[in-house]
């Protein structure tokens, strides 16, 4: 477990974030721990804390390479992160209820999305995902998830327009796999696995947008 973010590391994070978004670094350029230590004259734990926070924010990849220097892209990443943060919170609410929940509606919507991917029907796919979120809202009483649906659908529209064939053959199938794992884990009340799946799904989507 990494050391809790301190005031010093927070200041370093803010400075590096400003520099990244002001294009003082290039996309895919790596910011090393040693660079941060030298520049800010701090020890390794402070440097790593600042870099890990940039990773969590979505500006850096896990190997500390810059994913984007564009502020509009950063806002998109932030919205995407909030989508999956809220889904994680929804899973936590289900866990806290500690009562059996029927996930038949989620399974039905997943079947629709699988068929939509097979037939390459984008409208049915996005409709199934919206309904999937609607079921999550019903189970968790979290209407805030509705706005998150819009962000996720906007991402899917962008990916489908960029390369329709790749979207259905690779990206949409990846989404189905994650949703399949999520539902299976919810059904078995394996909540830790749910959180892990959602975190992996978030990273997967950021890489789809900005990965090399």
C-alpha positions as a Markdown table, in Angstrom:
| # | Residue | x | y | z |
|---|---|---|---|---|
| 1 | Unk | 0.0 | 0.0 | 0.0 |
| 2 | Unk | 1.5 | 3.4 | -1.0 |
| 3 | Unk | 2.0 | 6.2 | 1.5 |
| 4 | Unk | -1.1 | 8.4 | 1.9 |
| 5 | Unk | -0.9 | 11.5 | -0.3 |
| 6 | Unk | 0.7 | 14.4 | 1.7 |
| 7 | Unk | 0.6 | 18.1 | 1.2 |
| 8 | Unk | 4.0 | 18.1 | -0.4 |
| 9 | Unk | 3.1 | 15.3 | -2.9 |
| 10 | Unk | -0.2 | 17.2 | -3.6 |
| 11 | Unk | 1.7 | 20.3 | -4.6 |
| 12 | Unk | 4.0 | 18.3 | -6.9 |
| 13 | Unk | 1.0 | 16.6 | -8.5 |
| 14 | Unk | -0.7 | 20.0 | -9.1 |
| 15 | Unk | 2.5 | 21.4 | -10.7 |
| 16 | Unk | 3.0 | 18.4 | -13.0 |
| 17 | Unk | -0.6 | 18.4 | -14.0 |
| 18 | Unk | -0.4 | 22.1 | -15.0 |
| 19 | Unk | 2.8 | 21.4 | -17.0 |
| 20 | Unk | 1.2 | 18.4 | -18.8 |
| 21 | Unk | -1.9 | 20.3 | -19.8 |
| 22 | Unk | 0.2 | 23.3 | -20.8 |
| 23 | Unk | 2.1 | 21.0 | -23.2 |
| 24 | Unk | 5.4 | 21.2 | -21.5 |
| 25 | Unk | 5.6 | 17.5 | -22.0 |
| 26 | Unk | 4.8 | 15.4 | -25.1 |
| 27 | Unk | 2.2 | 12.7 | -25.3 |
| 28 | Unk | 3.7 | 9.3 | -24.5 |
| 29 | Unk | 6.7 | 11.0 | -22.8 |
| 30 | Unk | 7.6 | 9.2 | -19.6 |
| 31 | Unk | 7.9 | 11.1 | -16.3 |
| 32 | Unk | 10.3 | 9.1 | -14.2 |
| 33 | Unk | 10.4 | 9.0 | -10.4 |
| 34 | Unk | 14.0 | 10.1 | -10.5 |
| 35 | Unk | 13.0 | 13.2 | -12.6 |
| 36 | Unk | 10.4 | 14.2 | -10.0 |
| 37 | Unk | 12.9 | 13.6 | -7.1 |
| 38 | Unk | 15.5 | 15.8 | -8.8 |
| 39 | Unk | 13.2 | 18.6 | -9.9 |
| 40 | Unk | 11.3 | 19.0 | -6.6 |
| 41 | Unk | 14.2 | 17.9 | -4.3 |
| 42 | Unk | 12.0 | 15.3 | -2.6 |
| 43 | Unk | 12.4 | 11.7 | -1.5 |
| 44 | Unk | 11.1 | 8.7 | -3.5 |
| 45 | Unk | 7.8 | 8.2 | -1.6 |
| 46 | Unk | 6.7 | 11.8 | -2.2 |
| 47 | Unk | 7.6 | 11.5 | -5.9 |
| 48 | Unk | 5.8 | 8.2 | -6.3 |
| 49 | Unk | 2.7 | 9.5 | -4.5 |
| 50 | Unk | 2.5 | 12.5 | -6.9 |
| 51 | Unk | 2.9 | 10.2 | -10.0 |
| 52 | Unk | 0.4 | 7.7 | -8.7 |
| 53 | Unk | -2.2 | 10.4 | -8.2 |
| 54 | Unk | -1.6 | 11.5 | -11.9 |
| 55 | Unk | -2.2 | 7.8 | -12.8 |
| 56 | Unk | -5.5 | 7.8 | -10.8 |
| 57 | Unk | -6.5 | 11.1 | -12.4 |
| 58 | Unk | -6.0 | 9.6 | -15.9 |
| 59 | Unk | -3.2 | 11.8 | -17.2 |
| 60 | Unk | -0.5 | 9.1 | -16.9 |
| 61 | Unk | -0.5 | 5.4 | -17.7 |
| 62 | Unk | 0.6 | 2.8 | -15.2 |
| 63 | Unk | 4.2 | 3.0 | -16.5 |
| 64 | Unk | 4.0 | 6.8 | -16.0 |
| 65 | Unk | 3.7 | 7.7 | -19.7 |
| 66 | Unk | 1.6 | 10.7 | -20.6 |
| 67 | Unk | -1.8 | 9.7 | -22.1 |
| 68 | Unk | -2.8 | 13.2 | -23.2 |
| 69 | Unk | -1.8 | 16.8 | -23.0 |
| 70 | Unk | -5.1 | 18.1 | -24.2 |
| 71 | Unk | -7.5 | 19.6 | -21.7 |
| 72 | Unk | -10.6 | 18.4 | -23.5 |
| 73 | Unk | -9.3 | 14.9 | -23.5 |
| 74 | Unk | -8.6 | 15.2 | -19.8 |
| 75 | Unk | -12.2 | 16.3 | -19.1 |
| 76 | Unk | -13.3 | 13.2 | -21.0 |
| 77 | Unk | -11.1 | 11.0 | -18.9 |
| 78 | Unk | -12.4 | 12.6 | -15.8 |
| 79 | Unk | -16.0 | 12.0 | -16.8 |
| 80 | Unk | -15.2 | 8.4 | -17.7 |
| 81 | Unk | -13.5 | 7.9 | -14.4 |
| 82 | Unk | -16.6 | 9.3 | -12.6 |
| 83 | Unk | -18.8 | 6.8 | -14.5 |
| 84 | Unk | -16.8 | 3.9 | -13.2 |
| 85 | Unk | -16.4 | 5.4 | -9.7 |
| 86 | Unk | -20.2 | 5.6 | -9.5 |
| 87 | Unk | -20.6 | 2.1 | -10.7 |
| 88 | Unk | -18.1 | 1.0 | -8.0 |
| 89 | Unk | -20.2 | 2.9 | -5.4 |
| 90 | Unk | -23.4 | 1.2 | -6.7 |
| 91 | Unk | -21.7 | -2.2 | -6.2 |
| 92 | Unk | -20.8 | -1.1 | -2.7 |
| 93 | Unk | -24.4 | -0.1 | -2.0 |
| 94 | Unk | -25.6 | -3.6 | -3.1 |
| 95 | Unk | -23.0 | -5.1 | -0.8 |
| 96 | Unk | -24.2 | -3.0 | 2.2 |
| 97 | Unk | -27.8 | -4.1 | 1.6 |
| 98 | Unk | -26.7 | -7.7 | 2.3 |
| 99 | Unk | -29.9 | -9.0 | 0.9 |
| 100 | Unk | -30.5 | -11.3 | -2.2 |
| 101 | Unk | -31.1 | -9.3 | -5.3 |
| 102 | Unk | -32.5 | -10.6 | -8.6 |
| 103 | Unk | -30.3 | -9.7 | -11.5 |
| 104 | Unk | -32.5 | -11.2 | -14.2 |
| 105 | Unk | -33.0 | -7.8 | -15.9 |
| 106 | Unk | -29.2 | -7.3 | -16.1 |
| 107 | Unk | -28.8 | -10.7 | -17.7 |
| 108 | Unk | -31.6 | -10.0 | -20.2 |
| 109 | Unk | -30.0 | -6.7 | -21.3 |
| 110 | Unk | -26.7 | -8.4 | -21.6 |
| 111 | Unk | -28.2 | -11.0 | -23.9 |
| 112 | Unk | -29.6 | -8.2 | -26.0 |
| 113 | Unk | -26.2 | -6.5 | -26.2 |
| 114 | Unk | -24.5 | -9.8 | -27.2 |
| 115 | Unk | -26.9 | -10.2 | -30.0 |
| 116 | Unk | -26.5 | -6.6 | -31.1 |
| 117 | Unk | -22.7 | -7.1 | -31.3 |
| 118 | Unk | -23.1 | -10.3 | -33.3 |
| 119 | Unk | -25.4 | -8.5 | -35.7 |
| 120 | Unk | -23.4 | -5.2 | -35.6 |
| 121 | Unk | -26.5 | -3.2 | -34.6 |
| 122 | Unk | -25.2 | -0.1 | -32.9 |
| 123 | Unk | -28.6 | 1.3 | -31.9 |
| 124 | Unk | -29.7 | -2.0 | -30.2 |
| 125 | Unk | -26.3 | -2.2 | -28.5 |
| 126 | Unk | -26.5 | 1.3 | -27.0 |
| 127 | Unk | -30.1 | 0.8 | -26.0 |
| 128 | Unk | -29.1 | -2.4 | -24.2 |
| 129 | Unk | -26.4 | -0.6 | -22.3 |
| 130 | Unk | -28.8 | 2.2 | -21.3 |
| 131 | Unk | -31.3 | -0.4 | -20.0 |
| 132 | Unk | -28.4 | -2.1 | -18.2 |
| 133 | Unk | -27.7 | 1.1 | -16.4 |
| 134 | Unk | -31.4 | 1.5 | -15.8 |
| 135 | Unk | -31.5 | -1.8 | -14.0 |
| 136 | Unk | -28.4 | -0.8 | -11.9 |
| 137 | Unk | -30.3 | 2.5 | -10.9 |
| 138 | Unk | -33.3 | 0.5 | -9.9 |
| 139 | Unk | -31.3 | -1.9 | -7.7 |
| 140 | Unk | -29.1 | 0.8 | -6.1 |
| 141 | Unk | -31.5 | 3.8 | -6.1 |
| 142 | Unk | -28.7 | 5.9 | -7.7 |
| 143 | Unk | -30.2 | 8.3 | -10.3 |
| 144 | Unk | -26.8 | 9.9 | -10.8 |
| 145 | Unk | -25.8 | 6.9 | -12.8 |
| 146 | Unk | -28.1 | 8.2 | -15.6 |
| 147 | Unk | -25.7 | 11.0 | -16.5 |
| 148 | Unk | -22.9 | 8.5 | -16.5 |
| 149 | Unk | -24.7 | 6.6 | -19.2 |
| 150 | Unk | -24.6 | 9.6 | -21.5 |
| 151 | Unk | -20.8 | 9.8 | -21.1 |
| 152 | Unk | -20.3 | 6.2 | -21.8 |
| 153 | Unk | -22.6 | 6.2 | -24.9 |
| 154 | Unk | -20.8 | 9.3 | -26.2 |
| 155 | Unk | -17.5 | 7.3 | -25.9 |
| 156 | Unk | -19.1 | 4.4 | -27.8 |
| 157 | Unk | -20.4 | 6.7 | -30.6 |
| 158 | Unk | -16.9 | 8.2 | -30.9 |
| 159 | Unk | -15.2 | 4.7 | -31.2 |
| 160 | Unk | -17.8 | 3.4 | -33.6 |
| 161 | Unk | -17.5 | 6.4 | -35.9 |
| 162 | Unk | -13.7 | 6.1 | -35.9 |
| 163 | Unk | -13.7 | 2.4 | -37.1 |
| 164 | Unk | -17.0 | 0.5 | -37.2 |
| 165 | Unk | -15.4 | -2.9 | -38.0 |
| 166 | Unk | -12.8 | -2.6 | -35.2 |
| 167 | Unk | -15.5 | -1.4 | -32.8 |
| 168 | Unk | -17.7 | -4.5 | -33.2 |
| 169 | Unk | -14.9 | -7.0 | -33.7 |
| 170 | Unk | -12.8 | -5.9 | -30.8 |
| 171 | Unk | -14.0 | -3.1 | -28.6 |
| 172 | Unk | -17.7 | -4.0 | -28.2 |
| 173 | Unk | -16.7 | -7.7 | -27.5 |
| 174 | Unk | -14.4 | -6.4 | -24.8 |
| 175 | Unk | -17.3 | -4.5 | -23.2 |
| 176 | Unk | -19.5 | -7.6 | -23.3 |
| 177 | Unk | -16.8 | -9.6 | -21.6 |
| 178 | Unk | -16.5 | -7.1 | -18.7 |
| 179 | Unk | -20.2 | -6.8 | -18.3 |
| 180 | Unk | -20.5 | -10.6 | -18.3 |
| 181 | Unk | -17.9 | -10.9 | -15.5 |
| 182 | Unk | -19.6 | -8.1 | -13.6 |
| 183 | Unk | -23.0 | -9.8 | -13.6 |
| 184 | Unk | -21.5 | -13.2 | -12.7 |
| 185 | Unk | -19.7 | -11.6 | -9.8 |
| 186 | Unk | -22.7 | -9.7 | -8.6 |
| 187 | Unk | -24.8 | -12.9 | -8.8 |
| 188 | Unk | -22.3 | -14.8 | -6.7 |
| 189 | Unk | -21.9 | -11.8 | -4.3 |
| 190 | Unk | -18.2 | -11.6 | -5.1 |
| 191 | Unk | -18.1 | -7.9 | -4.6 |
| 192 | Unk | -14.3 | -7.5 | -4.5 |
| 193 | Unk | -14.1 | -9.1 | -7.9 |
| 194 | Unk | -16.8 | -6.6 | -9.1 |
| 195 | Unk | -14.6 | -3.7 | -8.0 |
| 196 | Unk | -11.6 | -5.2 | -9.7 |
| 197 | Unk | -13.6 | -5.8 | -12.9 |
| 198 | Unk | -14.8 | -2.2 | -13.0 |
| 199 | Unk | -11.3 | -0.8 | -12.4 |
| 200 | Unk | -10.0 | -2.9 | -15.2 |
| 201 | Unk | -12.9 | -1.8 | -17.4 |
| 202 | Unk | -12.0 | 1.9 | -16.7 |
| 203 | Unk | -8.3 | 1.3 | -17.7 |
| 204 | Unk | -9.4 | -0.6 | -20.8 |
| 205 | Unk | -11.6 | 2.3 | -22.0 |
| 206 | Unk | -8.9 | 4.9 | -21.3 |
| 207 | Unk | -6.4 | 2.8 | -23.3 |
| 208 | Unk | -8.9 | 2.5 | -26.1 |
| 209 | Unk | -9.1 | 6.3 | -26.3 |
| 210 | Unk | -5.5 | 7.3 | -25.7 |
| 211 | Unk | -3.3 | 4.1 | -25.8 |
| 212 | Unk | -0.7 | 3.8 | -28.4 |
